[in-house]
Amino acid sequence: MNVQGKQRVLAISTVVGLALLAACNNPPPSDQHLQEQAAQATENAKQASKEALAQARVAAANAEQTVNDVAAGVKQGLDTKTPADSARVDLNGASEADLTSLPGISVVKARQIIQHRPYKSTHDLVNAGVLSEHQFDEIAPKVTVH
């Protein structure tokens, strides 16, 4: 082989050697590396699902407590011996003294309520201009019409 041929073989060998060396410095991810990444991702997902489960349990407990409170209120309402309307003041038949026992109702307002009778609904107090909406909201649970 002549000198030029030796130089070509040497040049080709050098290029191939450098290519192999470069390939060794940046190895593709190994199966072991991929397994480790998958295991880490699975562990992260597992932890997140545990946290979500704990939050769901708290929310369910809160919802259960709310339902129990509502059920207790319904039961209490059903167990009450007096009808709800018997404790209410009838706007069409109440005396001035009965009307002034309501929150925010003065003697003057009681007289106005009496003057605007009869009422078809409790909200007629607002419709007739006797009470403001705010004043009505204060007494609404305590009045009725018969």
C-alpha positions in Angstrom: 0.0 0.0 0.0 1.3 3.4 -0.8 1.4 6.4 1.5 -1.8 7.9 0.1 -3.7 4.7 0.7 -2.4 4.5 4.2 -3.4 8.1 4.8 -6.9 7.3 3.5 -7.3 4.3 5.7 -6.0 6.3 8.7 -8.4 9.1 7.9 -11.4 6.7 7.6 -10.4 4.9 10.8 -10.1 8.2 12.6 -13.6 9.4 11.4 -15.1 6.0 12.4 -13.4 6.1 15.8 -14.6 9.6 16.5 -18.1 8.6 15.5 -18.0 5.7 17.9 -16.6 7.9 20.6 -19.3 10.5 20.1 -21.9 7.8 20.2 -20.6 6.5 23.6 -20.7 10.0 25.1 -24.5 10.4 24.3 -25.9 7.0 24.8 -29.6 6.5 24.1 -31.7 5.9 27.2 -31.3 2.4 28.5 -34.1 0.1 29.4 -33.1 0.6 33.0 -33.4 4.4 32.7 -36.8 4.1 31.1 -38.0 1.8 33.8 -36.8 4.3 36.5 -38.7 7.1 34.8 -41.8 5.0 34.6 -41.6 4.0 38.2 -41.1 7.7 39.3 -44.1 8.8 37.2 -46.2 6.0 38.7 -45.2 7.0 42.2 -46.1 10.6 41.6 -49.5 9.6 40.2 -50.0 7.3 43.2 -49.3 10.1 45.7 -51.6 12.5 43.8 -54.4 10.0 43.9 -53.9 9.5 47.6 -54.2 13.2 48.2 -57.3 13.4 46.0 -58.8 10.6 47.9 -58.2 12.3 51.2 -59.8 15.5 49.9 -62.8 13.6 48.6 -63.2 11.9 52.0 -63.3 15.3 53.8 -65.8 16.6 51.2 -68.0 13.6 51.7 -67.9 13.9 55.5 -68.8 17.6 55.2 -71.7 16.8 52.8 -72.9 14.0 55.2 -72.9 16.4 58.1 -74.9 18.9 56.1 -77.5 16.3 55.1 -77.7 15.1 58.7 -78.3 18.7 59.9 -81.0 19.3 57.3 -82.7 16.0 58.2 -82.6 16.9 61.9 -84.2 20.2 61.1 -86.9 18.6 59.1 -87.6 16.1 61.8 -87.7 18.9 64.4 -90.2 20.7 62.2 -92.4 17.6 61.8 -92.3 16.9 65.5 -93.5 20.4 66.4 -96.9 20.1 68.0 -98.3 23.5 67.1 -99.0 24.4 63.5 -96.7 27.1 62.1 -99.6 29.5 61.3 -100.9 29.5 64.9 -97.7 31.3 66.1 -98.1 33.9 63.3 -99.9 37.1 63.4 -102.9 37.3 61.0 -102.7 40.6 59.2 -106.4 40.6 58.5 -107.5 40.0 62.1 -104.7 41.1 64.4 -105.2 43.9 66.9 -103.1 46.9 67.1 -101.3 45.4 70.1 -100.6 42.2 68.2 -99.2 44.1 65.2 -96.9 46.3 67.4 -95.4 43.1 68.9 -93.8 42.5 65.5 -90.2 43.7 65.0 -90.1 47.3 63.6 -93.8 47.8 63.7 -94.8 51.0 65.5 -98.3 52.1 66.6 -98.5 54.3 63.5 -97.5 51.3 61.2 -99.9 49.0 63.0 -102.7 51.5 62.3 -101.7 51.7 58.6 -101.8 47.9 58.4 -105.3 47.9 59.8 -106.5 50.7 57.5 -105.3 48.8 54.3 -107.2 45.5 55.1 -108.0 43.1 53.7 -104.9 41.4 52.4 -104.7 38.5 50.0 -101.1 37.8 50.7 -98.6 39.0 53.3 -96.5 40.7 50.6 -99.5 43.1 50.0 -98.0 45.2 52.8 -95.2 46.1 50.4 -97.5 46.4 47.4 -99.8 48.8 49.3 -96.8 50.9 50.3 -97.3 50.2 54.0 -93.9 48.6 54.5 -90.6 48.7 52.6 -89.2 45.4 51.3 -86.6 45.5 54.1 -89.3 46.0 56.8 -91.4 43.2 55.3 -88.4 40.8 55.3 -88.1 41.4 59.1 -91.7 40.3 59.8 -92.4 37.9 56.9 -91.7 34.7 58.9 -94.1 36.0 61.7 -97.2 37.0 59.7 -99.9 35.3 57.7 -103.2 36.1 56.1 -106.5 34.2 56.6 
